[in-house]
Protein backbone atom coordinates (compact mmCIF):
# COMPACT_ATOMS: atom_id res chain seq x y z
CA UNK A 1 0.00 0.00 0.00
CA UNK A 2 1.07 3.57 -0.74
CA UNK A 3 0.68 6.16 2.01
CA UNK A 4 0.30 9.75 0.79
CA UNK A 5 0.95 12.48 3.34
CA UNK A 6 -1.04 15.47 2.17
CA UNK A 7 -3.35 18.34 2.92
CA UNK A 8 -6.37 19.76 1.05
CA UNK A 9 -5.67 22.11 -1.86
CA UNK A 10 -1.91 21.59 -1.69
CA UNK A 11 0.56 19.89 -4.00
CA UNK A 12 -0.64 16.52 -2.76
CA UNK A 13 -3.74 16.85 -4.96
CA UNK A 14 -1.98 15.81 -8.18
CA UNK A 15 -0.34 12.79 -6.54
CA UNK A 16 -3.65 11.70 -5.04
CA UNK A 17 -5.23 12.02 -8.50
CA UNK A 18 -2.40 9.96 -10.00
CA UNK A 19 -2.83 7.21 -7.41
CA UNK A 20 -6.57 7.13 -8.06
CA UNK A 21 -6.19 7.12 -11.83
CA UNK A 22 -3.72 4.21 -11.87
CA UNK A 23 -5.87 2.22 -9.46
CA UNK A 24 -3.21 1.92 -6.77
CA UNK A 25 -3.93 0.71 -3.26
CA UNK A 26 -3.31 3.83 -1.19
CA UNK A 27 -4.20 5.63 2.00
CA UNK A 28 -4.25 9.38 2.66
CA UNK A 29 -2.50 10.53 5.83
CA UNK A 30 -3.79 13.99 6.68
CA UNK A 31 -1.06 16.51 7.47
CA UNK A 32 -3.08 19.68 7.90
CA UNK A 33 -0.77 22.48 6.81
CA UNK A 34 -3.31 25.06 7.98
CA UNK A 35 -2.77 23.83 11.52
CA UNK A 36 0.99 23.57 11.11
CA UNK A 37 1.06 19.77 11.26
CA UNK A 38 3.85 19.74 8.66
CA UNK A 39 6.11 21.72 11.00
CA UNK A 40 6.23 19.09 13.75
CA UNK A 41 9.30 17.03 14.55
CA UNK A 42 7.28 13.90 13.80
CA UNK A 43 6.69 15.04 10.23
CA UNK A 44 10.27 16.26 9.86
CA UNK A 45 11.31 12.62 10.29
CA UNK A 46 9.16 11.77 7.24
CA UNK A 47 10.15 14.75 5.09
CA UNK A 48 13.06 16.90 6.34
CA UNK A 49 11.86 19.72 4.07
CA UNK A 50 8.61 19.74 6.10
CA UNK A 51 6.45 20.08 3.01
CA UNK A 52 3.59 18.06 1.62
CA UNK A 53 3.29 15.82 -0.21
CA UNK A 54 5.41 12.91 0.91
CA UNK A 55 4.79 9.43 -0.44
CA UNK A 56 5.64 6.22 1.38
CA UNK A 57 6.15 3.42 -1.12
CA UNK A 58 5.06 -0.18 -0.48
CA UNK A 59 8.63 -1.10 0.53
CA UNK A 60 8.56 1.54 3.30
CA UNK A 61 10.86 4.07 1.61
CA UNK A 62 9.67 7.67 1.35
CA UNK A 63 9.72 10.11 -1.55
CA UNK A 64 9.34 13.87 -1.53
CA UNK A 65 8.77 16.16 -4.54
CA UNK A 66 5.38 15.69 -6.19
CA UNK A 67 6.58 15.69 -9.79
CA UNK A 68 9.10 12.94 -8.99
CA UNK A 69 6.33 10.90 -7.36
CA UNK A 70 4.23 11.15 -10.50
CA UNK A 71 7.07 10.04 -12.74
CA UNK A 72 7.74 7.11 -10.44
CA UNK A 73 4.08 6.07 -10.43
CA UNK A 74 3.91 6.30 -14.22
CA UNK A 75 6.79 3.84 -14.47
CA UNK A 76 5.53 1.61 -11.65
CA UNK A 77 2.12 1.25 -13.36
CA UNK A 78 2.86 1.27 -17.10
CA UNK A 79 -0.49 -0.31 -17.99
CA UNK A 80 -2.18 2.90 -16.81
CA UNK A 81 -0.55 4.66 -19.80
CA UNK A 82 0.00 7.95 -18.00
CA UNK A 83 3.40 8.62 -19.55
CA UNK A 84 5.20 7.51 -22.72
CA UNK A 85 7.83 4.78 -22.54
CA UNK A 86 11.01 5.76 -20.69
CA UNK A 87 13.76 6.75 -23.10
CA UNK A 88 11.41 7.59 -25.95
CA UNK A 89 11.29 11.04 -27.61
CA UNK A 90 7.67 11.35 -26.46
CA UNK A 91 8.75 10.72 -22.87
CA UNK A 92 11.41 13.38 -23.18
CA UNK A 93 8.74 15.93 -24.06
CA UNK A 94 6.41 14.71 -21.31
CA UNK A 95 9.11 15.04 -18.67
CA UNK A 96 10.21 18.37 -20.08
CA UNK A 97 6.78 19.94 -19.60
CA UNK A 98 6.08 18.29 -16.26
CA UNK A 99 9.35 19.68 -14.87
CA UNK A 100 8.68 23.03 -16.58
CA UNK A 101 5.50 23.27 -14.55
CA UNK A 102 7.12 22.09 -11.33
CA UNK A 103 10.03 24.53 -11.36
CA UNK A 104 8.23 27.53 -12.84
CA UNK A 105 4.48 27.50 -12.21
CA UNK A 106 4.53 25.69 -8.86
CA UNK A 107 7.52 27.67 -7.62
CA UNK A 108 5.93 30.92 -8.75
CA UNK A 109 2.71 30.07 -6.95
CA UNK A 110 4.69 29.53 -3.76
CA UNK A 111 6.19 33.00 -4.11
CA UNK A 112 2.73 34.46 -4.64
CA UNK A 113 1.20 32.69 -1.66
CA UNK A 114 4.14 33.04 0.75
CA UNK A 115 5.76 36.22 -0.52
CA UNK A 116 7.01 37.21 2.95
CA UNK A 117 9.26 34.15 2.99
CA UNK A 118 11.17 35.39 -0.06
CA UNK A 119 12.42 38.69 1.30
CA UNK A 120 14.09 39.99 4.46
CA UNK A 121 12.60 43.42 3.83
CA UNK A 122 9.31 43.85 5.73
CA UNK A 123 8.18 46.23 2.99
CA UNK A 124 9.24 43.93 0.18
CA UNK A 125 6.46 41.33 0.22
CA UNK A 126 4.18 43.19 -2.18
CA UNK A 127 6.95 43.47 -4.73
CA UNK A 128 7.73 39.76 -4.46
CA UNK A 129 4.05 38.93 -4.98
CA UNK A 130 3.70 41.19 -8.01
CA UNK A 131 6.88 39.84 -9.60
CA UNK A 132 5.76 36.25 -8.97
CA UNK A 133 2.34 36.90 -10.47
CA UNK A 134 3.89 38.25 -13.68
CA UNK A 135 6.32 35.31 -13.74
CA UNK A 136 3.55 32.72 -13.40
CA UNK A 137 1.44 34.36 -16.10
CA UNK A 138 4.40 34.48 -18.50
CA UNK A 139 4.93 30.74 -18.09
CA UNK A 140 1.25 29.95 -18.52
CA UNK A 141 1.36 31.74 -21.86
CA UNK A 142 4.35 29.61 -22.90
CA UNK A 143 2.43 26.49 -21.94
CA UNK A 144 -0.68 27.68 -23.78
CA UNK A 145 1.33 27.91 -26.99
CA UNK A 146 2.60 24.35 -26.49
CA UNK A 147 -0.87 22.77 -26.38
CA UNK A 148 -2.10 21.52 -29.73
CA UNK A 149 -5.57 20.28 -30.62
CA UNK A 150 -6.12 18.84 -27.16
CA UNK A 151 -8.00 17.97 -25.15
CA UNK A 152 -4.76 17.12 -23.35
CA UNK A 153 -1.21 18.36 -23.58
CA UNK A 154 -0.21 15.57 -25.96
CA UNK A 155 -3.50 15.04 -27.74
CA UNK A 156 -6.18 12.49 -26.92
CA UNK A 157 -4.34 10.65 -24.13
CA UNK A 158 -4.18 12.04 -20.60
CA UNK A 159 -0.78 11.99 -18.92
CA UNK A 160 0.80 12.77 -15.58
CA UNK A 161 1.62 16.20 -16.98
CA UNK A 162 -2.09 16.86 -17.46
CA UNK A 163 -2.86 15.83 -13.88
CA UNK A 164 -0.18 18.23 -12.66
CA UNK A 165 -1.52 21.07 -14.78
CA UNK A 166 -5.08 20.41 -13.55
CA UNK A 167 -3.88 21.01 -9.99
CA UNK A 168 -1.92 24.14 -10.85
CA UNK A 169 -4.80 25.63 -12.85
CA UNK A 170 -7.08 25.28 -9.82
CA UNK A 171 -4.80 27.70 -7.96
CA UNK A 172 -4.86 30.27 -10.75
CA UNK A 173 -7.32 33.12 -11.24
CA UNK A 174 -10.03 31.43 -13.30
CA UNK A 175 -11.01 34.59 -15.16
CA UNK A 176 -7.46 35.37 -16.26
CA UNK A 177 -6.90 31.77 -17.29
CA UNK A 178 -10.12 31.61 -19.34
CA UNK A 179 -9.36 34.82 -21.21
CA UNK A 180 -5.60 34.39 -21.73
CA UNK A 181 -5.08 30.62 -21.76
CA UNK A 182 -8.33 29.00 -22.95
CA UNK A 183 -6.58 25.77 -23.95
CA UNK A 184 -5.12 25.39 -20.46
CA UNK A 185 -8.52 26.11 -18.93
CA UNK A 186 -10.22 23.55 -21.18
CA UNK A 187 -7.56 20.94 -20.40
CA UNK A 188 -7.98 21.42 -16.66
CA UNK A 189 -11.76 21.16 -16.98
CA UNK A 190 -11.44 17.94 -18.99
CA UNK A 191 -9.25 16.38 -16.31
CA UNK A 192 -11.57 17.52 -13.51
CA UNK A 193 -14.53 15.76 -15.11
CA UNK A 194 -12.88 12.34 -15.40
CA UNK A 195 -14.68 9.78 -13.19
CA UNK A 196 -11.73 8.99 -10.91
CA UNK A 197 -10.62 12.61 -10.67
CA UNK A 198 -13.98 14.35 -10.11
CA UNK A 199 -14.33 13.39 -6.42
CA UNK A 200 -10.73 14.43 -5.76
CA UNK A 201 -11.34 17.74 -7.50
CA UNK A 202 -14.40 18.33 -5.33
CA UNK A 203 -12.51 17.46 -2.14
CA UNK A 204 -9.57 19.74 -2.89
CA UNK A 205 -11.04 22.58 -4.89
CA UNK A 206 -14.80 22.28 -4.21
C-alpha positions in Angstrom: 0.0 0.0 0.0 1.1 3.6 -0.7 0.7 6.2 2.0 0.3 9.7 0.8 0.9 12.5 3.3 -1.0 15.5 2.2 -3.4 18.3 2.9 -6.4 19.8 1.1 -5.7 22.1 -1.9 -1.9 21.6 -1.7 0.6 19.9 -4.0 -0.6 16.5 -2.8 -3.7 16.8 -5.0 -2.0 15.8 -8.2 -0.3 12.8 -6.5 -3.7 11.7 -5.0 -5.2 12.0 -8.5 -2.4 10.0 -10.0 -2.8 7.2 -7.4 -6.6 7.1 -8.1 -6.2 7.1 -11.8 -3.7 4.2 -11.9 -5.9 2.2 -9.5 -3.2 1.9 -6.8 -3.9 0.7 -3.3 -3.3 3.8 -1.2 -4.2 5.6 2.0 -4.2 9.4 2.7 -2.5 10.5 5.8 -3.8 14.0 6.7 -1.1 16.5 7.5 -3.1 19.7 7.9 -0.8 22.5 6.8 -3.3 25.1 8.0 -2.8 23.8 11.5 1.0 23.6 11.1 1.1 19.8 11.3 3.8 19.7 8.7 6.1 21.7 11.0 6.2 19.1 13.8 9.3 17.0 14.5 7.3 13.9 13.8 6.7 15.0 10.2 10.3 16.3 9.9 11.3 12.6 10.3 9.2 11.8 7.2 10.2 14.8 5.1 13.1 16.9 6.3 11.9 19.7 4.1 8.6 19.7 6.1 6.4 20.1 3.0 3.6 18.1 1.6 3.3 15.8 -0.2 5.4 12.9 0.9 4.8 9.4 -0.4 5.6 6.2 1.4 6.2 3.4 -1.1 5.1 -0.2 -0.5 8.6 -1.1 0.5 8.6 1.5 3.3 10.9 4.1 1.6 9.7 7.7 1.4 9.7 10.1 -1.6 9.3 13.9 -1.5 8.8 16.2 -4.5 5.4 15.7 -6.2 6.6 15.7 -9.8 9.1 12.9 -9.0 6.3 10.9 -7.4 4.2 11.2 -10.5 7.1 10.0 -12.7 7.7 7.1 -10.4 4.1 6.1 -10.4 3.9 6.3 -14.2 6.8 3.8 -14.5 5.5 1.6 -11.7 2.1 1.3 -13.4 2.9 1.3 -17.1 -0.5 -0.3 -18.0 -2.2 2.9 -16.8 -0.5 4.7 -19.8 0.0 7.9 -18.0 3.4 8.6 -19.5 5.2 7.5 -22.7 7.8 4.8 -22.5 11.0 5.8 -20.7 13.8 6.8 -23.1 11.4 7.6 -26.0 11.3 11.0 -27.6 7.7 11.3 -26.5 8.8 10.7 -22.9 11.4 13.4 -23.2 8.7 15.9 -24.1 6.4 14.7 -21.3 9.1 15.0 -18.7 10.2 18.4 -20.1 6.8 19.9 -19.6 6.1 18.3 -16.3 9.3 19.7 -14.9 8.7 23.0 -16.6 5.5 23.3 -14.5 7.1 22.1 -11.3 10.0 24.5 -11.4 8.2 27.5 -12.8 4.5 27.5 -12.2 4.5 25.7 -8.9 7.5 27.7 -7.6 5.9 30.9 -8.8 2.7 30.1 -6.9 4.7 29.5 -3.8 6.2 33.0 -4.1 2.7 34.5 -4.6 1.2 32.7 -1.7 4.1 33.0 0.8 5.8 36.2 -0.5 7.0 37.2 3.0 9.3 34.1 3.0 11.2 35.4 -0.1 12.4 38.7 1.3 14.1 40.0 4.5 12.6 43.4 3.8 9.3 43.8 5.7 8.2 46.2 3.0 9.2 43.9 0.2 6.5 41.3 0.2 4.2 43.2 -2.2 7.0 43.5 -4.7 7.7 39.8 -4.5 4.0 38.9 -5.0 3.7 41.2 -8.0 6.9 39.8 -9.6 5.8 36.2 -9.0 2.3 36.9 -10.5 3.9 38.2 -13.7 6.3 35.3 -13.7 3.6 32.7 -13.4 1.4 34.4 -16.1 4.4 34.5 -18.5 4.9 30.7 -18.1 1.3 29.9 -18.5 1.4 31.7 -21.9 4.3 29.6 -22.9 2.4 26.5 -21.9 -0.7 27.7 -23.8 1.3 27.9 -27.0 2.6 24.4 -26.5 -0.9 22.8 -26.4 -2.1 21.5 -29.7 -5.6 20.3 -30.6 -6.1 18.8 -27.2 -8.0 18.0 -25.2 -4.8 17.1 -23.3 -1.2 18.4 -23.6 -0.2 15.6 -26.0 -3.5 15.0 -27.7 -6.2 12.5 -26.9 -4.3 10.6 -24.1 -4.2 12.0 -20.6 -0.8 12.0 -18.9 0.8 12.8 -15.6 1.6 16.2 -17.0 -2.1 16.9 -17.5 -2.9 15.8 -13.9 -0.2 18.2 -12.7 -1.5 21.1 -14.8 -5.1 20.4 -13.6 -3.9 21.0 -10.0 -1.9 24.1 -10.8 -4.8 25.6 -12.8 -7.1 25.3 -9.8 -4.8 27.7 -8.0 -4.9 30.3 -10.8 -7.3 33.1 -11.2 -10.0 31.4 -13.3 -11.0 34.6 -15.2 -7.5 35.4 -16.3 -6.9 31.8 -17.3 -10.1 31.6 -19.3 -9.4 34.8 -21.2 -5.6 34.4 -21.7 -5.1 30.6 -21.8 -8.3 29.0 -22.9 -6.6 25.8 -24.0 -5.1 25.4 -20.5 -8.5 26.1 -18.9 -10.2 23.5 -21.2 -7.6 20.9 -20.4 -8.0 21.4 -16.7 -11.8 21.2 -17.0 -11.4 17.9 -19.0 -9.2 16.4 -16.3 -11.6 17.5 -13.5 -14.5 15.8 -15.1 -12.9 12.3 -15.4 -14.7 9.8 -13.2 -11.7 9.0 -10.9 -10.6 12.6 -10.7 -14.0 14.3 -10.1 -14.3 13.4 -6.4 -10.7 14.4 -5.8 -11.3 17.7 -7.5 -14.4 18.3 -5.3 -12.5 17.5 -2.1 -9.6 19.7 -2.9 -11.0 22.6 -4.9 -14.8 22.3 -4.2 
